[in-house]
Amino acid sequence: MSRTASPTAQDFVPFATAALDFHRALNIPGGPLVTSRAELDALHAHLAALYGLLDAHAARTGQLVASEGDQLRAARTRIWQVADHVHAAYHAAPRPESGELPEPETCQTGLPEGAPELTICQRHQRTAQLIRRCTTPADLHAPFTGLVRR
């Protein structure tokens, strides 16, 4: 069994990285001073997708090279923590129409403000279910993400 992907497989990760760099270069210097809820939602979607990619790599790699799998699982946990903070930042950002702040507890209802505004909450809850299957609450709140073999 080979440890690497076939040489004909298309690697889209560099394109995603370039798109984020391009977005930052174009939008941040002249853009608004406060991050919009729409951008936080898009960043959260990106982080959730990255979580899924790291989860898949950790599962496959960990079976072949335990220490590499440990590192990928630790990275996966950190990405979830980042996504959790971005989700919290979304709830701390004012609503564009009224400037009001939504209550974080209303996120549990799925779409407290109606679609599509809080699809971030549905995505966050789906990803939370995945992370809870493979991580303990203590792991999620620890400053160190777990055993790393050397």
Rosetta silent file (secondary structure, phi, psi, omega in degrees, C-alpha in Angstrom):
SEQUENCE: MSRTASPTAQDFVPFATAALDFHRALNIPGGPLVTSRAELDALHAHLAALYGLLDAHAARTGQLVASEGDQLRAARTRIWQVADHVHAAYHAAPRPESGELPEPETCQTGLPEGAPELTICQRHQRTAQLIRRCTTPADLHAPFTGLVRR
SCORE:     score description
SCORE:     0.000 S_00000001
   1 L     0.000  128.491 -177.476    0.000    0.000    0.000 S_00000001
   2 L   -82.326  144.983  178.492    1.462    3.346   -1.050 S_00000001
   3 L   -85.245  -13.157 -175.034    1.698    6.268    1.378 S_00000001
   4 L  -115.689  157.183  177.870    1.311    8.895   -1.330 S_00000001
   5 L   -71.348  159.393  179.313   -1.472    9.806   -3.725 S_00000001
   6 L   -62.966  148.569 -177.405   -1.139    8.834   -7.334 S_00000001
   7 L   -66.500  -15.432  179.713    0.895   11.308   -9.394 S_00000001
   8 L   -88.754   -7.966 -179.651   -2.127   11.930  -11.649 S_00000001
   9 L   -67.671  134.329  178.504   -4.345   13.115   -8.790 S_00000001
  10 L   -79.139  129.276  178.583   -5.190   16.817   -9.046 S_00000001
  11 L  -101.727  108.566 -177.595   -4.164   18.774   -5.958 S_00000001
  12 L   -92.280   -8.856 -177.857   -6.591   21.662   -5.420 S_00000001
  13 H   -59.728  -42.333  177.060   -5.247   22.741   -2.022 S_00000001
  14 H   -60.342  -31.949  177.836   -2.703   25.176   -3.557 S_00000001
  15 H   -68.640  -39.775  177.753   -5.571   26.823   -5.467 S_00000001
  16 H   -64.082  -41.284  178.269   -7.554   27.252   -2.247 S_00000001
  17 H   -62.947  -45.409  179.334   -4.494   28.761   -0.573 S_00000001
  18 H   -63.137  -38.262  179.474   -3.931   31.140   -3.485 S_00000001
  19 H   -64.774  -40.469  177.496   -7.602   32.168   -3.430 S_00000001
  20 H   -65.422  -43.031  177.601   -7.383   33.035    0.283 S_00000001
  21 H   -62.123  -41.874  179.736   -4.185   35.025   -0.270 S_00000001
  22 H   -64.413  -44.606  178.411   -5.778   36.824   -3.221 S_00000001
  23 H   -58.857  -47.431 -179.833   -8.918   37.592   -1.193 S_00000001
  24 H   -60.971  -46.399 -178.185   -6.841   39.014    1.673 S_00000001
  25 H   -63.355  -37.593 -178.545   -4.707   41.141   -0.637 S_00000001
  26 H   -81.641  -39.625 -168.297   -7.728   42.583   -2.458 S_00000001
  27 H  -100.277  -29.521 -173.921  -10.276   42.996    0.314 S_00000001
  28 L   -76.882  -47.058 -176.258   -8.551   43.623    3.625 S_00000001
  29 L   -59.238  -41.422 -177.385   -6.409   46.746    2.926 S_00000001
  30 L  -105.645    2.525 -175.003   -9.276   48.832    1.492 S_00000001
  31 L   -82.121 -174.750  179.695  -12.205   46.999    2.998 S_00000001
  32 L   -65.049  157.946 -178.725  -14.322   47.769    6.045 S_00000001
  33 L   -75.221  -23.708 -179.318  -12.678   47.929    9.448 S_00000001
  34 L  -110.294  136.188  178.764  -15.005   45.286   10.897 S_00000001
  35 L   -68.115  132.086 -179.078  -15.279   41.791    9.457 S_00000001
  36 L   -76.127  157.863  176.314  -18.729   41.203    8.018 S_00000001
  37 H   -62.879  -35.914  179.252  -20.931   38.340    9.080 S_00000001
  38 H   -62.692  -41.677  178.843  -20.906   37.095    5.470 S_00000001
  39 H   -68.961  -39.227  176.778  -17.107   36.854    5.498 S_00000001
  40 H   -62.534  -38.589  176.795  -17.100   35.114    8.886 S_00000001
  41 H   -62.476  -45.363  179.832  -19.629   32.637    7.489 S_00000001
  42 H   -64.741  -40.515  177.518  -17.411   32.013    4.441 S_00000001
  43 H   -64.221  -39.815  178.580  -14.320   31.594    6.648 S_00000001
  44 H   -63.367  -41.459  177.920  -16.205   29.136    8.837 S_00000001
  45 H   -61.033  -40.720  178.639  -17.222   27.132    5.753 S_00000001
  46 H   -63.825  -43.899  179.535  -13.571   27.039    4.687 S_00000001
  47 H   -65.696  -38.920  177.876  -12.471   25.861    8.133 S_00000001
  48 H   -63.688  -39.355  177.504  -15.175   23.173    8.239 S_00000001
  49 H   -67.109  -40.342  177.719  -13.983   21.901    4.849 S_00000001
  50 H   -64.846  -38.603  175.100  -10.372   21.961    6.048 S_00000001
  51 H   -57.838  -46.955  179.763  -11.443   20.044    9.159 S_00000001
  52 H   -60.844  -40.353  178.869  -12.998   17.381    6.919 S_00000001
  53 H   -65.727  -46.184  178.865   -9.846   17.135    4.812 S_00000001
  54 H   -65.189  -36.001  177.375   -7.584   16.796    7.857 S_00000001
  55 H   -61.722  -45.339  179.274   -9.963   14.240    9.382 S_00000001
  56 H   -63.648  -43.507  178.525   -9.776   12.092    6.235 S_00000001
  57 H   -64.953  -41.935 -179.226   -5.976   12.358    6.120 S_00000001
  58 H   -62.800  -41.335 -179.097   -5.641   11.565    9.834 S_00000001
  59 H   -64.893  -45.430 -178.085   -7.819    8.469    9.518 S_00000001
  60 H   -73.552  -45.059 -175.518   -5.947    7.078    6.520 S_00000001
  61 H   -70.367  -39.154 -178.047   -2.434    8.091    7.522 S_00000001
  62 H   -58.719  -26.752  178.261   -2.771    7.035   11.160 S_00000001
  63 H   -72.537  -25.302 -177.039   -3.268    3.434   10.063 S_00000001
  64 H  -102.407  -42.590 -178.509    0.092    3.430    8.279 S_00000001
  65 L  -132.014  100.335 -172.487    2.288    5.875   10.193 S_00000001
  66 H   -58.878  -43.620 -176.485    1.109    6.390   13.754 S_00000001
  67 H   -67.369  -36.799  176.712    3.240    9.462   14.548 S_00000001
  68 H   -67.773  -40.197  176.805    2.142   11.272   11.390 S_00000001
  69 H   -61.487  -38.994  176.855   -1.473   10.391   12.178 S_00000001
  70 H   -60.121  -43.985  179.972   -1.040   11.837   15.679 S_00000001
  71 H   -64.088  -41.982  179.835    0.165   15.125   14.224 S_00000001
  72 H   -67.874  -36.919  176.391   -2.732   15.277   11.769 S_00000001
  73 H   -65.759  -38.274  177.122   -5.257   14.508   14.521 S_00000001
  74 H   -64.780  -41.630  177.644   -3.755   17.319   16.620 S_00000001
  75 H   -63.969  -40.907  178.185   -4.031   19.688   13.627 S_00000001
  76 H   -59.418  -43.070  179.101   -7.638   18.582   13.087 S_00000001
  77 H   -64.399  -41.648  179.259   -8.455   19.436   16.713 S_00000001
  78 H   -64.391  -39.887  178.355   -6.818   22.865   16.387 S_00000001
  79 H   -62.842  -39.684  176.575   -8.787   23.599   13.209 S_00000001
  80 H   -61.544  -41.867  179.473  -11.991   22.766   15.073 S_00000001
  81 H   -62.417  -39.388  177.092  -10.961   25.168   17.837 S_00000001
  82 H   -64.072  -45.591  179.210  -10.365   27.889   15.241 S_00000001
  83 H   -61.106  -37.729  178.618  -13.757   27.208   13.634 S_00000001
  84 H   -63.187  -40.694  177.552  -15.375   27.419   17.067 S_00000001
  85 H   -68.174  -39.100  177.782  -13.826   30.863   17.623 S_00000001
  86 H   -64.936  -39.545  176.727  -14.908   32.070   14.172 S_00000001
  87 H   -61.288  -42.870  177.817  -18.438   30.875   14.948 S_00000001
  88 H   -64.841  -38.537  177.812  -18.339   32.851   18.216 S_00000001
  89 H   -63.482  -37.090  176.962  -17.035   35.911   16.330 S_00000001
  90 H   -58.724  -44.875 -179.343  -19.985   35.608   13.955 S_00000001
  91 H   -71.945  -21.503  177.299  -22.368   35.803   16.907 S_00000001
  92 H   -83.159  -16.386 -179.454  -20.443   38.764   18.320 S_00000001
  93 L   -79.925  140.737 -179.863  -20.796   40.670   15.036 S_00000001
  94 L   -69.768  151.064  174.950  -23.801   42.964   14.700 S_00000001
  95 L   -65.228  139.327 -176.431  -26.638   42.130   12.319 S_00000001
  96 L   -63.923  -35.248 -175.410  -26.227   44.158    9.118 S_00000001
  97 L   -77.074  -45.514 -170.486  -29.817   45.489    9.057 S_00000001
  98 L  -110.560  -19.181 -175.048  -30.355   46.457   12.687 S_00000001
  99 L    80.645   -0.482  178.666  -26.955   46.386   14.367 S_00000001
 100 L   -73.942  155.921  176.209  -28.404   44.056   17.037 S_00000001
 101 L  -102.473  130.675  176.721  -26.438   41.129   18.386 S_00000001
 102 L   -73.271  153.992  176.124  -28.039   37.672   18.247 S_00000001
 103 L   -78.087  128.424  179.643  -28.098   35.593   21.407 S_00000001
 104 H   -57.213  -32.169 -178.214  -25.552   32.727   21.186 S_00000001
 105 H   -64.845  -27.349 -178.588  -28.054   30.348   22.800 S_00000001
 106 H   -69.450  -14.433  177.681  -30.424   30.756   19.851 S_00000001
 107 H   -59.830  -31.008 -177.830  -27.843   28.997   17.696 S_00000001
 108 H   -63.194  -19.985 -179.587  -29.070   25.705   19.154 S_00000001
 109 H   -81.072   -3.977  177.178  -32.360   26.111   17.272 S_00000001
 110 L    96.484  -67.851  179.693  -30.512   25.761   13.950 S_00000001
 111 L  -130.411   70.470 -174.767  -31.680   28.839   12.059 S_00000001
 112 L   -63.535  -24.959  179.932  -32.724   31.417   14.653 S_00000001
 113 L  -106.476    3.731 -177.806  -32.675   34.268   12.141 S_00000001
 114 L    89.059  160.559  178.869  -33.919   32.227    9.204 S_00000001
 115 L   -76.382  150.714   -4.083  -32.093   30.958    6.164 S_00000001
 116 L   -93.080    5.821 -170.415  -29.561   31.705    4.831 S_00000001
 117 L   -54.141  -42.441 -175.767  -28.193   33.963    7.559 S_00000001
 118 L  -114.062   38.822  169.882  -27.359   31.278   10.080 S_00000001
 119 H   -64.083  -20.283  175.983  -26.418   28.320    7.947 S_00000001
 120 H   -58.329  -37.632 -178.917  -23.146   28.794    9.849 S_00000001
 121 H   -68.407  -41.760  177.422  -24.910   27.380   12.930 S_00000001
 122 H   -63.255  -44.609  178.717  -26.113   24.285   11.091 S_00000001
 123 H   -61.875  -42.646 -178.503  -22.641   23.718    9.641 S_00000001
 124 H   -63.489  -42.068  179.153  -21.085   24.259   13.059 S_00000001
 125 H   -66.602  -38.850  177.230  -23.418   21.752   14.690 S_00000001
 126 H   -62.919  -44.095 -179.513  -22.721   19.130   11.979 S_00000001
 127 H   -69.058  -35.396  177.774  -18.966   19.560   12.424 S_00000001
 128 H   -61.565  -38.345  177.718  -19.341   19.499   16.215 S_00000001
 129 H   -62.397  -38.423  178.598  -20.995   16.089   15.959 S_00000001
 130 H   -66.325  -45.857 -176.760  -17.980   14.805   14.008 S_00000001
 131 H   -67.274  -33.057  179.847  -15.424   16.176   16.461 S_00000001
 132 H   -68.959  -22.511  178.875  -17.314   14.762   19.457 S_00000001
 133 H   -73.324  -26.076 -173.414  -17.052   11.256   17.969 S_00000001
 134 H  -122.284    3.823 -176.495  -13.273   11.302   17.956 S_00000001
 135 L  -140.852  142.694  176.394  -12.287   13.797   20.681 S_00000001
 136 L   -86.700  158.094  175.833  -13.039   14.156   24.364 S_00000001
 137 H   -57.120  -36.630  178.794  -14.159   17.476   25.878 S_00000001
 138 H   -62.959  -39.250  177.945  -10.882   17.587   27.813 S_00000001
 139 H   -63.114  -37.908 -177.297   -8.931   17.297   24.536 S_00000001
 140 H   -69.731  -26.492 -177.160  -10.879   20.176   23.044 S_00000001
 141 H  -105.396   -1.045 -179.360  -10.108   22.515   25.927 S_00000001
 142 L   -77.854  145.403  176.611   -6.532   21.434   26.601 S_00000001
 143 L   -69.625  -17.789  178.394   -3.704   23.778   25.586 S_00000001
 144 L  -119.233  135.304 -170.573   -1.988   20.687   24.133 S_00000001
 145 L   -87.649   10.566  173.036   -3.920   18.474   21.716 S_00000001
 146 L   127.752 -177.494 -179.566   -2.674   15.099   22.888 S_00000001
 147 L   -60.659  131.215  175.133   -0.010   12.462   22.672 S_00000001
 148 L  -126.269  118.367 -179.158    2.465   12.962   19.863 S_00000001
 149 L   -77.851  148.575  177.280    4.813   10.077   19.105 S_00000001
 150 L  -130.868    0.000    0.000    8.388   10.772   18.110 S_00000001
